[in-house]
């Protein structure tokens, strides 16, 4: 029987804040599948509560009722003030995200402690996610947090890749002395054991060398190449390396390209099989119009990259709509315009030695904050970005990394709230939507646009349909061969439907699937 293992501090009514907490080996709030789950609770009754019971209730996400599923267990040794661990069984009947309430009651039924949180149950996953589906992490900074904890959740969400940093200043703080810590090693070893690929970012100036005016020169470029090789030697599993992240202060022609050339030569001499990804999503609009890559090409960088990267952020706009701007090679920026433009740019500039350049979208995301998206919009835009990208095909543009996996903190600012899960490991709707998308569409290739208007989309991927409204709920009627089908909503909840040849339904902003 699987365990739902949660992490949640409980604030008591007049009692110590540490009196009761949800407890588990991984301290996560995400489980898999349906059926009975044992939720662990740590009780430190201070003061003691004789005859105490603990109840856990799940109710619809974002509401205070009705209660959908609940479980109760007696608090063992409730007359003791010693810390104890107990289990509360609860039968979860459907996949999806729930509001969660925990209550400890005394023998008379009075509530002693209560707290509200979240729980999610997502599809079980046997295999690693699609090869085009990646997510950005900051595990390099989480020294006190085991990498395995996050990587388990990333794999469960249906990703195939992570993108993390191996910064120069931490690895070579003193010239010629290279230091790798066990946490950096754990990131790679745990990713490898789970079948997750790693895109490693190299960069960040080190005090070991003098950067004239903050910029690299021929001496530091050679040193950077040596540091890159040391990283390759340390982590032979990692074959994909991105050179700097958003190097906006480095002129692409006169500063970045000489660095790229030195590093590419050093890395390819060490192992010709590695892929060197240039640009780091740098430049105007994060290279969505290829401006930074054009500067690299103009500086003679054509033969010193296997791919270049862009960061196609679209502000607070839906992925179908994006934004408009002047002064660039295209004026409307959204998934359906950026992907083809960068594909053409890459195809027109093949690497003389290795062939056509690939394009990697190494950051894209939407933040949940007061002036940004709601949690439901974030969930919708995540899935729709991947569906729209899949319509373009995973050819020249071969990777899309969501930024980022986990919130960077508890502040309400934009930068802290791009995550699919919160800082306390509680799920957002986007985590559930990602898992259901990966399990439902996965590697199926785009096959047909059944409806493709400014208000609604019905796309086929292999034999499966994805249906959504662009700006809000809308009724759609489309051809669906007569028969019985499964209709799956964004949370993974299935119902059986029958079509007589056409089918009518309400398409919400969060895609549903028919198969």
N, C-alpha and C positions, 0 to 999 in steps of 0.2 A: 504494500500500500504506500503510495507516494505521500510525502509530507509537504504541507504548505508551511514554509518556515518564514516567519515575519520578524521585523524589527521596529518597535514602537515604544516610546516612552509614555507613561501614563501619569497624569497629574491628578492627585487625589483631592477629595473634598475635605480640606483641613488636615490631610495626612501628608507624609513625606512624598515627594514627587517620584521617588524611586520605589514606592511600595509595590507597584505592579507594572510589569512590562511584558509585551509580547516578545517571545524569545525563540531563537532558533540557531542552528549551527551556521547558517549563512546570513541570517538577519535580513532576509528578503521578503517582499510582499507579493510575490508572483509564484503561482503554481501552474500545473498542467492538467488538462483533461477535466473530466467530471467524476463524481462519486465522492466517497467519504475521504475527508482530509483531516489529519490531526494537526491542529494549530497549537503550538507550544506557548505556554504562558509561564512567566517567572513571577512568583509571588513572594514578596518579603513583607509579611503582615506586621507592620509597625505603626500603630499597635495591632495586636491580634484581633481577628474578627471571627469569633466562634460560629461554626455552622455556615461559613461563607460559601457561596457558589460563584462560578464565573460563566458568563453567557457571552457568546460571540454571535453577532447578527450581520447578515449581508442584505443590503437593499439596493435598489437601482442607483447607479452612479449619479452623483449630483443631487440626490434627494435625501429626505429623512424618513422615507417609507414608501410603500409598505415593506415589511420584512419578507424577504424571499426565502432565505435559508437561515437556520439558527442551530446552535448547539450549546449545551450546558453541561458542566461537570462540577462536582464538589471540589472545593479547595482542600487538599489533604492537610491534616495536622493544622487546621485553621486556628487552633488555640496557641500555636507556636509563633514566636516572632522571628524564627529562622527563615532564611530564603529557601524557597522550594520551587521545583519545576513540575508543571503538570501539563496534561494534554486535554484539549477540548475538541471532540470530534464534531465535524460539520459536514453535511452532505451537500456538495455543490452540484446543482442540476444542469447548469448551462455554462458555456464559455463566456468570457467577457470581463468587463471591469465593474466593480461594485464599490459602493460606500460600505465601510466596515465600522461597526460599533462594538466596543468591549465594555462590559459592565461587571463589576464585582458587587454582589449583594450580600447583606447579612442574613441571619437565620429568619428574620421577619420579612424578608423581601425588599428591604430598603436598599437603595443604591448607595454604595460606599465610594466607589470610583467609577468613572466613565470617561471614555475618549472616543473620538471619531477618526477614522483613517480610511484607507483603501485596500482593496485586494483585487487581483486579476488572475484569471485562469485562461490560458492560451493553448492552442493546439500542441500536442506532443510532437517532438521533432526527432526523427531517426538520423537524418543526413544533414550535413552542413548546408547553409543557404546558397543561393545562386552566385555564380562567379562575378556578376556585375554589381552586387549589392554590398556596399561597405558602410562603415560608420566610424566617425572620428572619436578618439578617446584621449583622455589625459591621464592615463595610468602612470606615466613617467613621474607625475607629481604626487601620486597617492602612495607614498612610501609605507604608510602604516596600514594600508588596505590591501588584502591579498588580491592579486590580479585574477585568480581563478573565480572569485566571487562575481566580478563584472563580466568576465568572458563567458561564463555559463549562461548569463542572461542574454548576452549578445548572440550567442549561438541559438538559444531558444527563440529569440526574436526573428531568426531566419536570415541573418547576415552571413556572408562568406568571407568578409575582410574586416580588419581593423586598420586604422591609421593613427600612428602615435609618434612621439618625438624621441630622438636620441641626440640630445643637444651636445654640441661641441664643448661648451664651457663646463659641463659636468663630467665629461669623459677625458678631456685633456686640459685640466686647469693649470698645469705646469708643462712647459714645452717638453715634448718627448716622453712624458709620463702619462700612460693611458690607464684609466681606472673605470671599471664597470662594476656596478653593485648587483647584489643578488635580486633586488627588485626588478631591475632592467632585464636580468636573465629570466626571471619568472614570467615576465610578459610574453617573451618569445616562446619559452618552453610550454607554457600553458596554452598559448594560441596554437602551437603545433600539435599538441596532444588532442585538441578539439577539432582539428582540421581547418582552423581559421588561417587565412593568409594574412601577411603583415605588410603594409606599406609603411616604411620608416622614413621620417623626415630628418634630414641632416641640416644643421645650421646653428645659428646663434653664436656670435663672436665670443671668443675666449680671451681672458686676460693674459694668456700665455704669449700672445703675439700683439704687435702694435698695428692697429688699424688706423692708417692715416686719414684723418677727417672722418673716422667711423666707417671707412670703406676698405675693402680688401685690395691687395696689390699682388704682384707676382710671388712674393715670399709667402704671404698668407694663403694664396691659392694653392701653392704646393703643399703647405701644411694641412690645408683642408683635405686635399687628396689623400694624404697619409692617414688622417683621422677617419676618412671614409673607408679606407682599406682595413683599418683596425676594426671598424664596426662589422665589415663583411666577414672578416676572419672570425670574429667572436660569434656571429650569428649567420652561419651558412644557410640556415633555413630561409632567411629573408633574401629574396631575389629582386625586390622592387624598392627603389630608393628615390625619394623626391628631394631635389636640391633646393633648399630654403623654403620658407613659408611666407608668401606675400612680400617679396623683396621690393616693395615700392620705392625704397630709397636708393636702389641700385639701378642705374641706367642700364636698360637691357642690352644695349649694344657695346658700350665701352667698359662697363663694370661687371655685369652679370655674365656675359658670354665668355670672357677670358676665364672666369672662375669655373663655369660649366665645362669648358674645354679641358682644363687641368684635372678636374675631378673625374670627368668621363674617361679620360685616358688612363688615370690611375686605377679606376674601378674595373674597366674592361681588361686591363693587363692582369689584374688579379683573377677575374672570372668573367669571361666573355658572355656568359649566360645571364648576367644581371640586366635588369631594365632600369635605365636612368630617365627619370621624369623631370623635365625642366619647368621653369617659370614659377612653380609654387603658387599658382593662382594670383600672380602679381599683376600690377598695372591698373589702368583705368577700368572701372567696372569689374575688377578682378579677372581681367583677360577675357571677358565674355565676347568681345569683338575681336579677339586675337591680337590686340595692340602690342602687348608685351612679347608675345611669340614673334610677331612681325619684326620687332626690334632685335630679337635674338637671331632670327634668320638673316637680318641685315648685317649683323655683326659676324657672320660666318659660323653660326651655331648649328647649321643644318645637319652636319654629320656627327653631332655630339649629344644626341638625345634619342631615346626610343619612343618617347611620348612627351607631350606637354600638358600642363594642367590648367584648369580654370575653376573659378569659384562662382557659379552662376546664382548668386543671391538675387532675389526679385523683390526686395523690400517686404512690404506687407501685402503684396498682391498675389492673387491666385496664380498657379503655374501656367494656366492656359492664357492668362492675360498679361502678366508681367508689367513692364513700364516702357515708356518712350523716352528717347534721348536723342540729342543732335550731336553732330561732329564725329560720329563713328561710321563704320562700314555698313551697319544696319541701324535702323531707327526704332524698331520695336524689339524688345528683349523679353522673350519667354522661352519655354522649353522647345516649342515648335519652330522658333527662329534661330536660337543660339546653336542648337545641335547641328542642323544642316550647314550653317555658316562655318563652324569650326571643323566640321567634317571636310568641307571643300578646301579650307585652308590647309589642313593636314595632307589631304590627298594630292594637293598641288605641290607639295614640298617633301618628297620622300627622302629618307635618309639614304645616301648613296650606298652604304654598306648593308643596311638591315631592311630597307624597303619602307613602305608606307608608315608614317608616324601614326601613333594612336593618340587619342585625346582622353584624358582622365579628368572627370569632374570630382575634384578631391575635397570640395566642401559645397554643401547646399543645405539650407534649412530655413525654418521659420521659428521665431521665438514667441513664447507665451508671456506677455507682459502687458501692463495697462494700456499702452498705446499700440500694441501689436495684435497678435492673433489670440483667439480663445483656444482652449485645449481641443475643442472639437474641430476648429479650423486647422490647427496644426496637424491633427490626425488625418484630416482629409487631404491636405496639401502634400503630406508625406507620400501617401499612396498614389495620388494623382500625378505627382512628379515622376514616379517610377513607371506608371502606366503610360504617360506621355513619352517618356524616354524610350520605353520598350517599343512604342509605335515607330520610332525612328530606327529601331534595330540596334542591337549591341555589336556593331561592327567597328568602325573607326573610333567612335565614342564607345568605349568598352567598360567603363567603371563610373559609378555614381556613389559618392560617399556622403551620407547624411552628417551634418554638423548640428549637434553632437549627441553622444549616447546619454550622458548624465548631466543634469544641471550643475553649473559651476558653483552654486551656493544657494543661499536662501534669500538673497536680495531680490527685489522686484524689477531690476534693470534688465534691459534687453540681453546683454551679453551673458547673463547668468541663467537664462531660461530657454535655451535651445534644446535641452535634453528630451529624450524619450521617456526617461524616468527622472524623478526628483532626486535631490541630494541625499535624502534619507532612504533611497532605494524603492520608494513607493511608485507604482506605475502611473503614467499618464495614459489617456486614451490612445495616443500615438504609438505607444509600445504595443498595445493590443492590435491596432490596425496594421502595424508592420508585420507582426507575426501571422496574422490572418492573410494578408496579401501574399507573403512568401509561401504560405502553405497552399493557397488557392490558385494563384497564377504562376508564381515561381518562374521557371524557365520557358514556359509556353511562349512562342513567338507570336507577334502581332499578325493577324490574318485578315481582318476586315473592319472597316468603319461602318457599322450598321446605321448609326445616327451620329452626326458630327456637326452640331450647330453651336452657336454662341451660348446657348443655355443648357444644353444636354449632350451627353456622350454615351453611346452604346458601342463599345469596341469588343471585337473578338480576339482572343489570344489562344491559338490552337482551337480546341473545341469549346472553350469557355468564354463566357461573356462578362464584361465589367460594365456597370451602369452607374452614372452619377449625374447630378445637376451641378452646373458650374458655379452659380452664385446663390443658389437656394433650391429648396425642393421644387420639383417640377414633374408633371405627368408625362410619361413617355409611352408610346405604343410602337412596337416594332415586330418585325417578322421573326418568329420563333417556331421552328418546325413542330408539328403536332407531337405531343408526347408528355411524359412526366419528367420533371426536373427537380433539382435541389436549388433553392434560393438561399444564399448565405449572406447575412448582413456583415457589416464591418467588424462586428465583435466575434464573428465565427459561429453565430447561431443559425441553424439550418431549419428550413421549412420545406415541405413538399408542395410543388405547384404543378398545374396542368395547363398546357397550351393547346389551342385548337388550330394553330397556324400563325396567330398573332397574339401578342401578350401586352397587357397594359399594367403599369405599376408607377408608383411615385419614386422618382430618383432623388435621393438626398445628396448633400455635398460630400458625404462619406460613401465611397463606392460599395456597391453590393455585387455579388457574383452569382451567375446561373451556370449550372453544369449538369 
